[in-house]
C-alpha cells in the first residue's frame, strides 16, 4: 500500500513539475497564441497559402524535380548503407566482444557521432567537401553510424548466448560461433533497424539541402528564397510523394522480415 501511494505521489510530483515547466516556458518565450487568430493574421496566412496554387507542372520543371528526387533518394540510400557497414563493425567492440577498453572506446565514439544532429554534420561536411550531395551523404552516414552502431550493439548484448555456447562445446571457433550462433538471431532485427533509419534519412535528406547538401531540400530553399511559391509547391508535393512511397516500401519490407525471420 505504501509503495503504491509513493508511486502515485511521485507521478503527481512529476506532472506538477512538468506543468510548471510548460507555464514558465510560455512566459519566458512570451508566446502569443491569440495573435494567430486575429483577423489580420488569418488574412496573411490565407494569402500566403494561396500563392502556392496552382503548382508549377511544366515539363521542364517537373524534370528538374524528378532529378532532385532521385538525388535525395540516392543520398539517403548511400548514407544509410555506409552507416550500416561501419555501425556493424563498431557494434562488435561496443557489445563487449573484444574487451572492456574497446567497449568503452566504441561506445564513446558512437555516442559522440549520434549526439551531433545531422544538420550540424551537414554544415561541417559542406565546409570540408563543398556544396552538393556528397556532403549530405557524409552527414547522414556519420550520424546514422552512431545510431545504428548503438542499436546493433544492444541487439548483440540482448541475444541469448545458448547457441554460441552449444557451438563452443562442439569445438567451433569464435568467428564460427558468432556467424552461425548469434548473427542469425539478430540479423532480422538489425535489418529492420536499417530500413527504419533509411525511412528517416529520406526525410532528413530533404532537410539537409537547406545547408547546401543537394537534393529536393536545396531546390526548395532556392525556390523559397526567390519567392517562387508555385515552384516550391511542386517541390513540396514531390517530397510528400517520396516519403509516402518510402513509408510503404519500408513498412512492407519490415513486415516481411518479421513474418519470415532469417
C-alpha positions in Angstrom: 0.0 0.0 0.0 2.8 2.4 0.9 4.7 1.6 -2.2 1.6 2.3 -4.4 0.9 5.5 -2.6 4.6 6.6 -3.0 4.4 5.9 -6.8 1.2 8.0 -7.1 2.8 10.9 -5.2 6.0 10.6 -7.4 3.8 10.6 -10.5 1.8 13.6 -9.3 5.1 15.5 -8.5 6.4 14.8 -12.0 3.2 16.1 -13.5 3.3 19.3 -11.3 7.0 19.9 -12.3 6.2 19.3 -16.0 3.2 21.7 -15.9 5.3 24.3 -14.1 8.0 24.0 -16.7 5.4 24.4 -19.6 4.0 27.5 -17.9 7.4 29.0 -17.2 8.5 28.3 -20.8 5.4 30.1 -22.2 6.0 33.1 -20.0 9.7 33.2 -20.8 9.2 33.0 -24.5 6.3 35.4 -24.5 4.3 33.1 -26.8 1.2 34.9 -28.1 -1.3 32.3 -29.4 -4.0 34.8 -29.6 -2.2 36.7 -32.3 -2.5 33.7 -34.6 -6.3 34.1 -34.7 -6.5 37.8 -35.2 -8.2 39.0 -38.5 -5.0 40.4 -40.0 -3.0 37.2 -39.2 -5.7 35.0 -40.7 -5.8 37.2 -43.8 -2.0 37.0 -44.2 -1.9 33.2 -43.8 -4.7 32.7 -46.3 -3.0 34.9 -48.8 0.4 33.2 -48.3 -1.1 29.7 -48.8 -3.0 30.8 -51.9 0.3 31.9 -53.5 1.3 28.2 -53.6 -1.6 27.3 -56.0 -1.6 26.2 -58.7 1.8 24.3 -58.5 4.2 24.5 -61.4 3.7 21.4 -63.5 5.6 22.4 -66.6 7.5 19.5 -68.1 10.9 21.3 -67.8 10.4 22.0 -64.1 9.0 18.5 -63.4 12.1 17.1 -64.9 14.3 19.1 -62.5 12.1 18.0 -59.6 12.5 14.3 -60.7 16.2 14.6 -60.9 16.4 16.2 -57.5 14.1 13.5 -56.1 16.5 10.8 -57.4 19.4 12.7 -55.9 17.7 12.8 -52.5 16.9 9.1 -52.7 20.5 8.3 -53.6 21.9 10.4 -50.8 19.6 8.7 -48.2 20.3 5.2 -49.6 24.1 5.6 -49.8 24.4 7.3 -46.4 22.3 4.5 -44.7 24.3 1.8 -46.4 27.6 3.3 -45.4 26.4 3.7 -41.8 25.1 0.1 -41.7 28.6 -1.3 -42.6 30.6 1.0 -40.3 28.0 0.7 -37.5 28.0 -3.1 -37.7 31.8 -3.1 -37.4 31.7 -0.8 -34.4 28.9 -2.8 -32.8 31.1 -5.7 -32.1 33.5 -3.9 -29.8 30.6 -1.8 -28.4 28.9 -5.0 -27.4 32.0 -6.0 -25.3 33.2 -8.8 -27.6 36.8 -7.6 -27.7 37.3 -6.4 -24.2 36.2 -3.6 -21.8 38.6 -0.9 -23.1 37.5 -1.4 -26.7 33.9 -1.4 -25.5 34.3 1.9 -23.7 36.0 3.5 -26.7 33.5 2.2 -29.2 30.5 3.3 -27.2 32.1 6.7 -26.6 32.6 7.1 -30.4 29.1 6.0 -31.2 27.6 8.4 -28.6 29.7 11.2 -30.0 28.6 10.6 -33.6 24.9 10.4 -32.8 24.8 13.3 -30.3 25.6 15.8 -33.1 22.5 16.5 -35.2 22.5 15.8 -39.0 22.2 19.5 -39.8 25.4 20.3 -37.9 27.2 17.4 -39.5 26.0 18.7 -42.9 27.3 22.2 -42.2 30.7 20.7 -41.3 30.7 18.4 -44.3 29.8 21.3 -46.7 32.9 23.2 -45.4 35.1 20.1 -45.8 33.7 18.6 -49.1 31.9 21.6 -50.7 28.3 22.1 -51.7 26.4 19.2 -53.1 25.0 15.7 -52.4 28.4 14.3 -51.3 28.3 16.5 -48.2 24.8 15.3 -47.4 25.7 11.7 -47.9 28.6 12.0 -45.4 26.5 13.8 -42.9 23.8 11.1 -42.9 26.4 8.4 -42.8 28.2 9.8 -39.8 25.1 10.5 -37.7 23.4 7.2 -38.7 26.6 5.2 -37.9 26.2 6.3 -34.3 22.6 5.4 -34.2 22.8 2.0 -35.9 26.0 1.1 -34.1 24.4 1.5 -30.8 21.2 -0.4 -31.8 23.3 -3.2 -33.3 25.4 -3.4 -30.1 22.3 -3.6 -27.9 20.8 -6.4 -30.1 24.1 -8.4 -29.7 24.1 -7.9 -26.0 20.4 -9.0 -25.6 20.9 -12.1 -27.8 20.7 -15.4 -26.0 24.2 -17.0 -25.5 22.9 -20.5 -25.7 23.6 -21.1 -29.5 27.2 -19.9 -29.1 27.7 -22.0 -26.0 26.5 -25.1 -27.9 28.8 -24.4 -30.8 31.7 -23.8 -28.4 31.1 -27.2 -26.8 31.3 -28.7 -30.3 34.7 -27.1 -30.8 33.7 -24.2 -33.1 35.9 -21.1 -33.1 34.8 -17.6 -32.1 34.1 -16.5 -35.7 32.0 -19.6 -36.5 30.2 -19.2 -33.2 29.2 -15.7 -34.0 28.3 -16.3 -37.6 26.2 -19.4 -37.0 25.1 -18.8 -33.4 24.3 -15.1 -32.8 24.2 -13.5 -36.2 21.0 -15.4 -37.4 19.3 -14.3 -34.2 19.9 -10.6 -34.6 20.0 -10.2 -38.4 16.2 -9.7 -38.9 16.1 -7.1 -36.1 19.2 -5.3 -37.4 17.8 -5.2 -40.9 14.6 -3.7 -39.5 16.7 -1.0 -37.9 18.4 -0.3 -41.1 15.2 0.0 -43.0 13.7 2.3 -40.4 16.7 4.6 -40.4 16.6 4.7 -44.2 13.0 5.8 -44.0 14.0 8.6 -41.6 17.1 9.5 -43.6 14.9 10.2 -46.7 13.1 12.9 -44.7 16.4 14.2 -43.3 18.0 14.3 -46.8 15.3 16.7 -47.9 16.1 19.0 -45.0 19.9 18.8 -45.4 19.5 20.6 -48.7 18.8 23.8 -46.8 22.5 24.0 -45.9 23.7 23.2 -49.4 23.7 19.4 -49.3 21.8 19.0 -52.6 18.5 17.2 -53.5 15.0 18.4 -53.0 15.9 20.4 -49.9 18.3 22.6 -51.7 15.9 23.1 -54.6 13.1 24.1 -52.1 15.4 26.6 -50.4 16.3 28.2 -53.7 12.6 28.5 -54.8 11.5 29.9 -51.5 14.4 32.4 -51.5 13.2 33.7 -54.9 9.6 33.8 -53.7 8.6 31.3 -56.3 5.8 29.7 -54.3 4.3 27.8 -57.3 7.6 26.0 -57.9 8.0 25.5 -54.2 4.6 23.8 -54.0 5.7 21.3 -56.7 8.9 20.5 -54.7 6.8 20.0 -51.5 4.5 17.7 -53.4 7.5 15.7 -54.6 8.8 15.5 -51.0 5.5 14.2 -49.8 5.2 11.5 -52.5 8.8 10.4 -51.9 8.2 10.0 -48.2 4.9 8.2 -48.7 6.4 5.8 -51.2 9.3 5.1 -48.9 6.9 4.5 -45.9 5.0 2.0 -47.9 8.1 0.2 -49.2 10.0 0.1 -45.8 6.8 -1.0 -43.9 6.3 -3.8 -46.4 9.9 -4.9 -46.1 9.8 -4.8 -42.2 6.6 -6.8 -42.2 8.2 -9.4 -44.4 11.3 -9.6 -42.2 9.2 -10.1 -39.0 7.0 -12.7 -40.6 9.9 -14.7 -42.1 13.0 -14.4 -39.9 16.4 -15.3 -41.3 
